[in-house]
Amino acid sequence: MVSIWAAYVLDLILGDPYRFPHPVVYIGKYVSFVEGQVRRIASSPLALKAGGIFLTISTVLITYGLTWGVLSGVKALNIWLFYFLNIVLMWTCLAAKSLRVESMKVFGALDAENLAQARTAVSYIVGRDTSVLDEEEVTKATVETVVENTADGIVAPLFYMFIGGAPLALAYKAINTMDSMVGYKNEKYLDFGWAAARLDDLANFIPARITGFFLTLAAFFLKLNYLGSIRVLIRDRRNHLSPNCGYPEAAAAGALNIQLGGTHTYFNQVVHKPTIGDDLRPVQQDDILWAIRMMVLSSVLVMIFFSFIYWFIIGQIEF
């Protein structure tokens, strides 16, 4: 448990240094390699789906197996080197500071009234077409990304760390990486990305709901509209194409008295989505700041909650 706290604090301080050899990079290279090989030999929807299932299973097993094997080998050699490597690997699974830094780039561009720069900045953290977004839409996209990634970039990795340490947390990151690369419901990936998308939905099922609850709790401590957060969470949690993303978005929308969701364009394809929250006021730049505060505070509360559960079950505080 101490190692998880160390990894969490390390992420808050350092984030994701650009030149650091991040495991996700190598996971992504494997995904791209397998996709290329599958598409060379698969010509039917069934064959593509089978290839996608192979990709999903192999990526998770290889990631978990390699991580477990390396840590086990290092632990046999030197326990302190094991602690160090374990903390570093768990640190790479978290994204709190990088979320804050990237979203603040959008805020800074909007604050400088540079919409073109804001569109460019937000394009790095969302999967939709940002070239025609107005200021309010750019802000909405940023808020949605911050709260969605509170679930899959912070809470979910922590959830799996407390259950299975670095190997399980990195296995989760492998699932999340596959989903971000091939889990799209378009013509190209509908069959090949089917397994990755379904597994990502399953892996995020519990963490997303935990995130929704703790975002409402963060709203209470931040003196936002926590009652509205609870109300919208209960009412609109299913107003999303994803079975999970609606939970954090609804909690944030209710807390900020704004409306999120709606129709967007992804890879030149218009995707109609229901709205989340009430259109009580226009979305403003400062909502990005409030989303970041909710993200950080909810992650701290989650860490305390997970630590208490771990201590209650294990009965002691372990390194």
C-alpha positions as a printed Julia matrix, in Angstrom:
319×3 Matrix{Float64}:
   0.0     0.0     0.0
   2.86    2.38    0.76
   4.23    1.71   -2.73
   0.88    2.68   -4.29
   0.87    5.96   -2.36
   4.44    6.58   -3.5
   3.44    5.96   -7.13
   0.41    8.24   -6.75
   2.44   11.1    -5.28
   5.14   10.59   -7.91
   2.54   11.0   -10.63
   1.17   14.17   -9.04
   4.68   15.64   -8.99
   6.26   14.35  -12.21
   3.39   13.3   -14.44
   4.5    11.61  -17.68
   7.92   12.95  -18.76
   7.96   13.03  -22.58
  11.25   11.14  -22.94
  10.52    8.49  -20.33
  10.27    4.95  -21.85
   6.57    4.51  -21.04
   5.26    0.91  -21.16
   2.15    2.09  -23.02
   4.36    3.03  -25.98
   5.53   -0.55  -26.34
   2.03   -1.91  -25.8
   0.88    0.38  -28.6
   3.63   -0.87  -30.9
   2.55   -4.46  -30.28
  -1.08   -3.58  -31.0
  -0.09   -1.9   -34.28
   2.1    -4.85  -35.27
  -0.6    -7.45  -34.63
  -3.21   -5.33  -36.4
  -0.99   -5.11  -39.45
  -0.43   -8.86  -39.52
  -4.12   -9.66  -39.03
  -5.23   -7.32  -41.8
  -2.75   -8.98  -44.18
  -4.47  -12.34  -43.86
  -8.04  -11.54  -42.72
 -10.57  -10.58  -45.35
 -13.93  -11.32  -43.77
 -15.68   -9.72  -40.77
 -15.48  -13.02  -38.87
 -11.74  -13.31  -39.49
 -11.2    -9.72  -38.36
 -13.19  -10.36  -35.2
 -11.13  -13.49  -34.51
  -7.94  -11.5   -35.04
  -9.2    -8.86  -32.65
  -9.92  -11.49  -30.02
  -6.39  -12.86  -30.42
  -4.98   -9.32  -30.1
  -6.99   -8.65  -26.95
  -6.1   -11.88  -25.16
  -2.43  -11.87  -26.17
  -1.87   -8.21  -25.26
  -3.3    -8.62  -21.77
  -1.52  -11.91  -21.07
   1.85  -10.71  -22.38
   1.64   -7.45  -20.44
   0.65   -9.15  -17.2
   3.1   -12.02  -17.65
   6.11   -9.87  -18.48
   5.42   -7.47  -15.62
   4.93  -10.28  -13.12
   7.98  -12.14  -14.4
  10.31   -9.15  -14.3
   9.17   -8.09  -10.82
   9.49  -11.64   -9.5
  13.0   -11.93  -10.88
  14.07   -8.58   -9.47
  12.53   -9.39   -6.09
  14.64  -12.54   -5.9
  17.77  -10.47   -6.52
  17.19   -7.38   -4.4
  14.09   -6.42   -2.43
  14.82   -2.66   -2.55
  15.31   -2.74   -6.3
  11.98   -4.55   -6.48
  10.26   -1.81   -4.45
  11.76    0.85   -6.7
  10.76   -0.86   -9.94
   7.3    -1.68   -8.62
   6.68    1.98   -7.73
   7.95    3.17  -11.12
   5.75    0.74  -13.03
   2.66    1.75  -11.05
   3.53    5.42  -11.53
   3.41    4.92  -15.31
  -0.2     3.71  -15.0
  -1.47    7.02  -13.6
  -2.32   10.21  -15.45
  -3.38   12.88  -12.96
  -0.68   15.45  -13.69
  -0.69   14.88  -17.44
  -4.45   15.41  -17.48
  -4.04   18.65  -15.55
  -1.17   19.88  -17.74
  -2.86   19.1   -21.06
  -6.21   20.55  -20.02
  -4.51   23.68  -18.69
  -3.02   24.2   -22.15
  -6.56   24.43  -23.47
  -7.55   26.78  -20.65
  -4.52   28.99  -21.31
  -5.32   29.25  -25.01
  -8.95   30.13  -24.3
  -7.89   32.65  -21.68
  -5.63   34.28  -24.29
  -8.61   34.31  -26.69
  -6.71   32.1   -29.14
  -9.41   29.71  -30.33
  -7.22   28.12  -33.01
  -4.58   27.2   -30.42
  -7.28   25.93  -28.06
  -8.66   23.68  -30.82
  -5.18   22.3   -31.41
  -4.55   21.75  -27.71
  -7.84   19.93  -27.17
  -7.24   17.75  -30.24
  -4.43   16.02  -28.34
  -6.76   14.81  -25.56
 -10.0    13.97  -27.41
 -10.86   11.64  -30.27
 -13.26   13.94  -32.08
 -12.87   16.53  -34.84
 -11.93   19.81  -33.12
 -11.31   22.0   -36.19
 -14.78   23.56  -36.17
 -15.5    23.69  -32.43
 -16.46   27.04  -30.95
 -15.17   28.23  -27.57
 -17.97   26.62  -25.58
 -17.6    23.31  -27.41
 -13.84   23.29  -26.82
 -14.48   23.89  -23.13
 -17.1    21.13  -22.98
 -14.75   18.69  -24.69
 -12.02   19.47  -22.17
 -14.31   19.1   -19.14
 -15.65   15.8   -20.48
 -12.13   14.48  -21.07
 -10.91   15.45  -17.6
 -13.77   13.75  -15.78
 -13.88   10.68  -18.06
 -10.16   10.17  -17.6
 -10.52   10.59  -13.86
 -12.11    7.16  -14.15
  -9.87    5.36  -16.64
  -6.66    7.35  -16.09
  -6.62    7.44  -12.28
  -9.34    5.57  -10.41
  -9.31    2.39  -12.53
  -5.5     1.94  -12.4
  -5.61    2.52   -8.62
  -8.45    0.0    -8.3
  -6.41   -2.68  -10.05
  -3.21   -1.76   -8.2
  -4.86   -2.4    -4.85
  -6.17   -5.75   -6.14
  -3.15   -7.06   -8.04
  -0.29   -4.56   -7.91
   1.69   -3.39  -10.92
   1.02   -6.48  -13.11
  -2.76   -6.09  -12.95
  -2.6    -2.29  -13.26
  -0.47   -2.56  -16.39
  -2.78   -5.25  -17.77
  -5.59   -2.73  -17.33
  -3.53   -0.08  -19.14
  -3.06   -2.56  -21.97
  -6.85   -2.94  -22.22
  -7.31    0.82  -22.14
  -4.61    1.34  -24.77
  -6.17   -1.19  -27.11
  -9.55    0.47  -26.74
  -8.11    3.89  -27.56
  -6.41    2.46  -30.67
  -8.91   -0.01  -32.11
 -12.09    0.22  -30.03
 -14.04    2.45  -32.42
 -17.51    1.71  -33.74
 -16.71    2.66  -37.33
 -16.36    0.62  -40.49
 -12.64    0.0   -40.01
 -12.74   -1.21  -36.41
 -16.28   -2.48  -35.85
 -15.15   -6.12  -36.12
 -11.44   -5.98  -35.33
 -11.9    -3.74  -32.28
 -14.99   -5.52  -30.94
 -13.2    -7.62  -28.29
 -10.99   -4.77  -27.08
 -13.95   -2.42  -26.71
 -16.06   -4.99  -24.85
 -13.21   -5.87  -22.47
 -12.57   -2.17  -21.81
 -16.25   -1.72  -20.94
 -16.01   -4.62  -18.52
 -12.73   -3.45  -16.95
 -14.11    0.05  -16.34
 -17.53   -1.05  -15.08
 -16.78   -0.81  -11.34
 -14.18    2.02  -11.47
 -16.53    4.29  -13.45
 -19.26    3.95  -10.85
 -16.81    4.52   -8.01
 -15.61    7.65   -9.83
 -19.13    8.98  -10.21
 -19.73    8.66   -6.48
 -16.45   10.26   -5.46
 -16.89   13.15   -7.9
 -20.13   13.98   -6.11
 -18.26   13.78   -2.81
 -15.56   16.09   -4.19
 -18.31   18.49   -5.27
 -19.5    18.6    -1.66
 -16.06   19.48   -0.29
 -15.5    22.05   -3.07
 -18.86   23.66   -2.23
 -20.26   22.99   -5.68
 -23.8    21.78   -6.37
 -23.36   18.34   -4.84
 -27.11   17.74   -4.62
 -27.38   18.52   -8.33
 -24.43   16.2    -8.91
 -26.24   13.34   -7.17
 -29.5    14.09   -8.96
 -27.98   14.24  -12.46
 -25.8    11.19  -11.75
 -28.88    9.14  -10.92
 -30.92   10.56  -13.81
 -28.41   10.81  -16.67
 -25.78    8.17  -15.91
 -26.97    6.08  -18.86
 -27.16    9.0   -21.32
 -23.98    7.96  -23.09
 -23.04    5.52  -25.83
 -20.51    4.06  -23.4
 -21.91    2.07  -20.45
 -19.35    3.78  -18.2
 -18.53    7.32  -19.32
 -21.95    8.68  -18.35
 -21.21    8.24  -14.65
 -18.32   10.72  -14.26
 -19.8    13.09  -16.86
 -23.18   13.18  -15.12
 -21.59   13.78  -11.7
 -19.52   16.68  -13.07
 -22.35   18.19  -15.13
 -24.66   18.26  -12.12
 -21.99   19.73   -9.86
 -21.2    22.54  -12.33
 -24.82   23.21  -13.41
 -23.93   22.66  -17.07
 -24.91   20.35  -19.9
 -22.42   17.95  -21.48
 -22.68   15.35  -24.24
 -24.62   15.88  -27.43
 -23.73   15.29  -31.08
 -20.04   15.24  -32.11
 -17.96   14.3   -35.15
 -15.49   11.42  -34.85
 -13.24   10.63  -37.82
 -15.6    12.39  -40.28
 -18.57   10.46  -38.88
 -21.34   12.32  -37.05
 -22.21   10.56  -33.8
 -25.49   11.5   -32.13
 -25.33   11.29  -28.35
 -27.88   12.3   -25.69
 -27.16   15.26  -23.45
 -26.09   14.94  -19.83
 -27.06   17.52  -17.22
 -29.22   20.61  -17.35
 -28.53   23.62  -19.56
 -28.75   26.08  -16.66
 -25.92   28.32  -17.86
 -23.32   28.52  -20.64
 -20.16   26.47  -20.21
 -17.26   28.77  -19.27
 -13.48   28.54  -19.2
 -13.41   28.28  -15.41
 -15.32   24.99  -15.66
 -12.05   23.45  -16.83
 -10.42   24.56  -13.58
 -13.3    23.18  -11.53
 -13.13   19.87  -13.4
  -9.41   19.63  -12.59
 -10.08   20.36   -8.91
 -12.78   17.7    -8.83
 -10.4    15.26  -10.51
  -7.6    15.81   -8.0
  -9.77   15.83   -4.89
 -11.8    12.79   -5.93
  -8.59   10.86   -6.61
  -7.29   11.71   -3.12
 -10.58   10.57   -1.59
 -10.44    7.36   -3.63
  -6.89    6.7    -2.44
  -7.99    7.1     1.18
 -11.01    4.86    0.62
  -9.04    2.13   -1.16
  -6.34    2.26    1.52
  -8.91    1.84    4.27
 -10.5    -1.14    2.5
  -7.06   -2.68    1.92
  -6.1    -2.22    5.57
  -9.45   -3.63    6.71
  -9.03   -6.76    4.56
  -5.27   -7.34    4.94
  -5.09   -6.13    8.53
  -1.82   -4.28    8.19
  -0.05   -1.58    6.2
   2.37   -3.19    3.76
   5.08   -1.58    1.68
